[in-house]
Amino acid sequence: MSGDRNWDRARWLWPLALVGGISFFAAVLGRWDGPAIWAWKASGVGLLALWAAANARGRFGWMIAVVMALGALGDWLLDAAGMMAGATAFAAGHLVAIALYLGNRRPRLGGSQMLLALVTVPLALLIAWGLTRGVEGSGAAIGYTAVVAAMAASAWVSRFPRYRTGIGAMLFLASDLFIFAGEGGALSHDITRWLVWPLYFTGQALIAWGVVATLSREAVAPVS
């Protein structure tokens, strides 16, 4: 994530976002709770949202800022108001992200790339069903998984860098599936605690970087 940063109008916000998100892992491992902890949890992605907004140039730039802002809201609501409120905020963000990615489709796809996009949603739904079968709220979990998986699949076929935005979206999907693995009893919470937050925040950071850097570099590129 180095190189020419002339396009970045608020480069100081990027490391602050990383500090906020990475440092929160201490609260995860310590099982800390309370309003201050909820705000800390939202700080990483919230700062990514501010960074994206500072660099927004045009409609798509503002869309990724909204995606990150809804993610930060979801982070806070999960603890402050419960799973359903948090999931609603995240789902709204995923719908905006899907519109963003479909509006920036890659003009040409390889066979393996298309195959991965096509299997992402049904495979994620099958895994979510297996992990939450017999658990209260399994229907909502499967429905939410459909939205997250569609977001990941659309990110994979977008023109944004796959090793940033594409991989980041897949990591986001994986983090949610590990949440369901913990809730459904397939994995111990002592295990999923080490996986969910690192996958989630790494995914969000990669998504933001891939989209914002691509759009901003294009906006400042000299016209030939």
C-alpha positions as CSV (number, residue, x, y, z in Angstrom):
1,M,0.0,0.0,0.0
2,S,2.9,2.3,-0.6
3,G,4.0,4.2,-3.7
4,D,2.8,7.5,-5.1
5,R,0.3,9.1,-2.7
6,N,-0.2,12.4,-4.5
7,W,-3.9,11.4,-4.9
8,D,-4.4,11.1,-1.2
9,R,-5.9,14.3,0.3
10,A,-5.9,13.0,3.9
11,R,-3.1,10.4,4.1
12,W,-2.8,11.1,7.9
13,L,-6.2,9.5,8.4
14,W,-5.1,6.1,6.9
15,P,-2.6,5.2,9.7
16,L,-5.0,6.5,12.3
17,A,-7.7,4.1,11.0
18,L,-5.3,1.2,11.1
19,V,-4.3,2.0,14.7
20,G,-8.0,2.2,15.7
21,G,-8.9,-1.1,14.0
22,I,-5.8,-3.1,14.9
23,S,-5.6,-1.9,18.5
24,F,-9.2,-3.0,19.1
25,F,-8.1,-6.6,19.0
26,A,-6.9,-6.1,22.5
27,A,-10.4,-5.4,23.6
28,V,-11.6,-8.5,21.7
29,L,-9.1,-10.7,23.5
30,G,-9.8,-9.0,26.9
31,R,-13.6,-9.3,26.4
32,W,-14.0,-5.7,27.4
33,D,-17.4,-4.0,27.2
34,G,-19.1,-0.7,27.7
35,P,-19.9,2.5,25.7
36,A,-16.2,3.5,25.4
37,I,-15.3,0.1,24.0
38,W,-18.2,0.3,21.5
39,A,-16.9,3.6,20.3
40,W,-13.3,2.2,20.1
41,K,-14.7,-0.7,18.0
42,A,-16.3,1.7,15.5
43,S,-13.2,3.9,15.3
44,G,-11.2,1.9,12.8
45,V,-13.9,1.6,10.1
46,G,-15.2,5.1,11.0
47,L,-11.9,6.6,10.2
48,L,-11.8,4.6,7.0
49,A,-15.1,6.3,6.2
50,L,-13.7,9.7,6.9
51,W,-10.6,9.0,4.8
52,A,-12.8,7.8,1.9
53,A,-15.0,10.9,2.2
54,A,-11.9,13.2,2.2
55,N,-10.8,11.5,-1.0
56,A,-14.2,11.3,-2.7
57,R,-14.2,12.5,-6.2
58,G,-17.6,11.8,-7.8
59,R,-20.5,9.5,-7.1
60,F,-18.6,6.3,-6.7
61,G,-16.1,7.9,-4.3
62,W,-19.0,8.9,-2.0
63,M,-20.5,5.5,-2.3
64,I,-17.5,3.8,-0.8
65,A,-17.5,6.4,2.0
66,V,-21.1,5.5,2.7
67,V,-20.3,1.8,2.7
68,M,-17.6,2.4,5.3
69,A,-19.8,4.7,7.4
70,L,-22.6,2.0,7.5
71,G,-20.0,-0.5,8.5
72,A,-18.8,1.6,11.4
73,L,-22.4,2.1,12.4
74,G,-22.9,-1.6,12.3
75,D,-19.9,-2.1,14.5
76,W,-21.3,0.2,17.2
77,L,-24.9,-1.1,16.9
78,L,-23.9,-4.8,17.3
79,D,-23.0,-4.1,20.9
80,A,-25.1,-1.0,21.7
81,A,-28.4,-2.2,20.3
82,G,-28.1,-5.9,19.4
83,M,-27.4,-8.3,16.5
84,M,-30.4,-7.4,14.4
85,A,-29.7,-3.6,14.5
86,G,-26.1,-4.1,13.6
87,A,-26.8,-6.6,10.8
88,T,-29.3,-4.1,9.3
89,A,-26.7,-1.4,9.1
90,F,-24.2,-3.8,7.6
91,A,-26.8,-5.1,5.1
92,A,-27.5,-1.6,3.9
93,G,-23.8,-1.0,3.4
94,H,-23.5,-4.2,1.4
95,L,-26.4,-3.1,-0.9
96,V,-24.6,0.2,-1.6
97,A,-21.4,-1.8,-2.2
98,I,-23.1,-4.1,-4.6
99,A,-24.4,-1.1,-6.6
100,L,-20.8,0.4,-6.5
101,Y,-19.2,-2.8,-7.8
102,L,-21.8,-3.5,-10.5
103,G,-21.4,0.1,-11.7
104,N,-17.7,-0.7,-12.1
105,R,-17.8,-4.2,-13.6
106,R,-14.6,-5.6,-15.1
107,P,-15.0,-5.6,-18.9
108,R,-13.5,-9.0,-19.3
109,L,-13.4,-12.0,-17.0
110,G,-11.4,-15.2,-17.1
111,G,-13.1,-18.6,-16.7
112,S,-11.8,-19.2,-13.2
113,Q,-12.7,-15.7,-12.1
114,M,-16.3,-16.1,-13.3
115,L,-16.5,-19.5,-11.7
116,L,-15.5,-18.2,-8.3
117,A,-18.1,-15.4,-8.6
118,L,-20.8,-17.8,-9.5
119,V,-20.1,-20.3,-6.7
120,T,-19.6,-17.7,-4.0
121,V,-23.2,-17.2,-3.1
122,P,-24.5,-20.8,-3.2
123,L,-21.4,-22.1,-1.4
124,A,-21.7,-19.4,1.3
125,L,-25.4,-20.2,1.8
126,L,-24.7,-23.9,2.1
127,I,-22.0,-23.2,4.7
128,A,-24.2,-20.8,6.7
129,W,-27.1,-23.3,6.6
130,G,-24.8,-26.1,7.9
131,L,-23.4,-23.8,10.7
132,T,-26.7,-22.4,11.9
133,R,-29.0,-25.4,11.4
134,G,-31.2,-25.8,14.4
135,V,-30.1,-22.5,15.9
136,E,-32.6,-19.7,16.7
137,G,-32.5,-17.0,14.0
138,S,-30.9,-19.3,11.4
139,G,-33.2,-17.9,8.7
140,A,-32.0,-14.4,9.3
141,A,-28.4,-15.6,9.3
142,I,-28.8,-17.3,6.0
143,G,-30.6,-14.2,4.5
144,Y,-27.8,-12.0,5.7
145,T,-25.2,-14.3,4.3
146,A,-26.9,-14.1,0.9
147,V,-26.3,-10.3,0.9
148,V,-22.7,-10.5,2.1
149,A,-21.9,-13.2,-0.4
150,A,-23.5,-11.2,-3.2
151,M,-21.3,-8.2,-2.2
152,A,-18.2,-10.4,-2.2
153,A,-19.0,-11.9,-5.6
154,S,-19.7,-8.5,-7.1
155,A,-16.5,-7.1,-5.7
156,W,-14.6,-10.0,-7.3
157,V,-15.9,-9.2,-10.8
158,S,-15.5,-5.4,-10.4
159,R,-12.6,-3.5,-12.0
160,F,-11.1,-2.8,-8.6
161,P,-7.9,-4.7,-7.7
162,R,-8.7,-8.3,-6.7
163,Y,-5.8,-8.5,-4.4
164,R,-7.2,-5.6,-2.4
165,T,-10.9,-5.1,-2.9
166,G,-11.7,-8.6,-4.1
167,I,-9.8,-10.4,-1.4
168,G,-11.0,-7.9,1.2
169,A,-14.6,-8.7,0.4
170,M,-13.9,-12.4,0.6
171,L,-12.3,-11.9,4.0
172,F,-15.4,-10.0,5.2
173,L,-17.5,-12.9,4.1
174,A,-15.2,-15.4,5.9
175,S,-15.4,-13.3,9.1
176,D,-19.2,-13.6,9.2
177,L,-19.1,-17.3,8.5
178,F,-16.8,-17.7,11.5
179,I,-19.2,-15.8,13.6
180,F,-21.9,-18.3,12.7
181,A,-19.5,-21.1,13.4
182,G,-19.1,-19.8,16.9
183,E,-22.8,-19.2,17.4
184,G,-23.8,-22.6,16.0
185,G,-21.2,-24.5,18.1
186,A,-19.1,-25.7,15.2
187,L,-16.1,-23.9,16.7
188,S,-15.4,-22.7,20.2
189,H,-15.7,-18.9,20.8
190,D,-12.1,-19.1,22.1
191,I,-11.1,-20.0,18.5
192,T,-13.4,-17.6,16.6
193,R,-12.3,-14.7,18.9
194,W,-8.9,-14.9,17.2
195,L,-10.3,-15.0,13.7
196,V,-13.4,-12.8,13.3
197,W,-12.0,-9.3,14.1
198,P,-8.7,-9.7,12.2
199,L,-10.5,-11.0,9.1
200,Y,-13.2,-8.4,9.3
201,F,-11.0,-5.3,9.8
202,T,-8.3,-6.5,7.3
203,G,-11.1,-7.0,4.8
204,Q,-12.6,-3.5,5.3
205,A,-9.2,-1.9,5.0
206,L,-8.4,-3.8,1.8
207,I,-11.8,-2.9,0.3
208,A,-11.4,0.8,1.2
209,W,-7.9,1.0,-0.2
210,G,-8.6,-0.8,-3.4
211,V,-11.6,1.4,-4.3
212,V,-10.4,4.7,-3.0
213,A,-7.0,4.5,-4.5
214,T,-8.3,3.4,-7.9
215,L,-10.9,6.1,-8.1
216,S,-8.6,8.8,-6.8
217,R,-5.7,7.9,-9.0
218,E,-8.0,8.1,-12.0
219,A,-9.3,11.5,-11.0
220,V,-5.9,13.1,-10.7
221,A,-4.4,11.4,-13.7
222,P,-3.4,13.9,-16.4
223,V,-5.6,14.0,-19.5
224,S,-3.6,13.0,-22.6
